[in-house]
C-alpha cells in the first residue's frame, strides 16, 4: 500500500513546487531516484504538508517532524494543521499561511508549536510554500523547518 510517505509522485510534487516557487532546491542533491524515502527518513529538517480543506488536515509529516511533535504517522494525518500551533501562536500562524496562499511561498517564520504531550517548542527558519503541480493544480501547502528549540530548555534539535 502506498501512502504519501513512500509515494514518489508526492515527493516529486514537494521537491518541484519548492524549487519552482522559491528558486532553490529543498535538498542539495534532491535525493536522486529515491526521493520519497530520503524526504521521509533522512533529512535533518522537519517537513510537513496539509491539504486544501477549509480546516486542512496534515497529509504528510516526515520522521523528524513526527519526533518533534510526538505524533505517529496515523495520528498526524488526522490532525487539523491549525492544532499544531500553541493557542497564542494561532494569529501569527494564520497570517503566515495567508501570506503563502497569496504569494506562493514565504520564508523566515518562527512559530510556537505544541507537541502531543503538551511540550511547547519553537520551529525556526521556516519556509512554507504552495503545493502546485505543473498543471497549476493546488494540492495544499508544505513547510520545512530547519531548527527547533524547546521553550523550557532552550536546546536546539536541528
C-alpha positions in Angstrom: 0.0 0.0 0.0 1.3 3.4 -1.0 0.9 6.3 1.5 2.3 9.7 1.0 5.5 9.0 3.0 6.5 6.4 0.4 4.9 8.0 -2.7 7.5 9.1 -5.3 4.9 11.3 -7.1 4.1 13.2 -3.9 7.9 13.6 -3.2 8.4 15.0 -6.7 5.5 17.4 -6.0 7.1 18.6 -2.8 10.5 19.0 -4.4 9.4 20.5 -7.7 7.0 23.0 -6.3 9.6 24.1 -3.7 12.2 24.6 -6.5 9.7 26.4 -8.8 8.4 28.8 -6.1 11.4 29.5 -4.0 14.1 29.2 -6.7 16.2 26.9 -4.5 16.2 23.1 -4.1 14.8 21.6 -0.9 17.8 19.4 -0.6 21.3 19.8 -2.2 21.1 16.7 -4.4 17.3 16.4 -4.5 18.0 12.8 -3.2 18.2 11.1 -6.6 15.7 8.4 -7.6 14.6 7.6 -4.0 13.2 10.9 -3.1 10.2 9.7 -1.1 12.4 7.5 1.2 15.0 10.3 1.6 12.5 13.0 2.5 10.7 10.8 5.0 13.7 9.2 6.7 16.9 11.1 6.2 16.8 14.9 6.3 17.9 16.9 9.3 14.8 19.2 8.8 11.2 18.7 9.7 8.8 18.6 6.7 5.0 18.9 6.9 2.2 19.3 4.4 -1.5 19.9 4.8 -4.3 19.5 2.3 -6.8 22.0 0.8 -9.9 21.7 3.0 -11.5 24.6 4.9 -9.8 23.3 8.0 -6.9 21.4 6.4 -5.6 18.2 7.8 -2.0 17.2 7.7 -1.3 14.9 4.8 2.4 14.4 5.4 4.9 14.6 8.2 8.4 13.2 7.9 10.1 11.4 10.8 11.8 14.5 12.1 8.5 16.3 12.3 6.9 13.3 13.9 9.6 13.2 16.6 9.3 16.9 17.3 5.5 16.9 17.5 5.4 13.4 19.2 2.7 12.0 16.8 2.8 8.8 14.8 2.0 9.0 11.1 -1.5 7.7 11.7 -2.1 10.4 14.3 -0.6 13.2 12.3 -2.7 12.6 9.2 -5.9 13.0 11.2 -4.8 16.3 12.8 -6.0 19.7 11.6 -2.8 21.7 10.9 -4.0 24.7 13.0 -3.8 22.5 16.1 0.0 22.2 15.7 0.3 25.8 16.9 0.0 26.9 20.5 -3.1 29.0 21.3 -1.1 32.3 21.5 0.6 31.4 18.1 -2.6 31.0 16.1 -2.8 34.6 14.8 0.8 34.6 13.6 0.4 31.1 12.0 -2.8 32.2 10.2 -1.0 35.4 8.9 1.9 33.3 7.6 -0.5 30.8 5.9 -2.4 33.6 4.3 0.8 35.2 3.0 1.9 31.8 1.5 -1.6 31.5 -0.2 -1.3 34.9 -1.7 2.4 34.9 -2.7 3.2 31.3 -3.4 5.7 30.9 -0.5 7.2 32.7 2.5 10.4 32.3 4.5 11.9 33.4 7.8 9.0 32.4 10.0 9.4 31.4 13.6 6.4 30.0 15.5 5.5 28.4 18.8 4.2 24.9 18.5 2.8 22.3 20.8 3.6 18.6 20.9 1.2 15.8 21.7 2.5 15.7 25.3 1.9 19.5 25.8 5.6 20.3 25.4 6.0 23.6 23.7 8.7 24.4 21.2 9.7 26.9 18.6 10.0 26.0 14.9 12.6 28.2 13.3 13.9 29.1 9.9 10.6 28.0 8.4 9.8 28.2 4.7 6.3 27.4 3.6 5.1 27.0 0.0 2.0 26.1 -2.0 2.0 22.6 -3.4 1.1 23.3 -7.0 1.8 20.8 -9.8 3.0 21.5 -13.3 -0.6 21.9 -14.5 -1.3 24.5 -11.8 -3.5 22.3 -9.6 -3.2 23.3 -6.0 -2.8 20.3 -3.6 -2.2 22.2 -0.3 0.8 23.7 1.4 4.1 22.3 2.7 6.5 23.7 5.3 10.1 22.9 6.2 11.6 23.9 9.5 15.4 23.6 9.8 15.7 24.1 13.5 13.6 23.8 16.6 14.1 24.9 20.2 12.2 23.6 23.3 10.6 26.6 25.0 11.5 25.4 28.5 15.0 24.1 28.0 16.3 26.4 25.2 18.0 23.4 23.5 18.1 23.2 19.7 17.2 20.0 17.9 18.3 20.6 14.4 
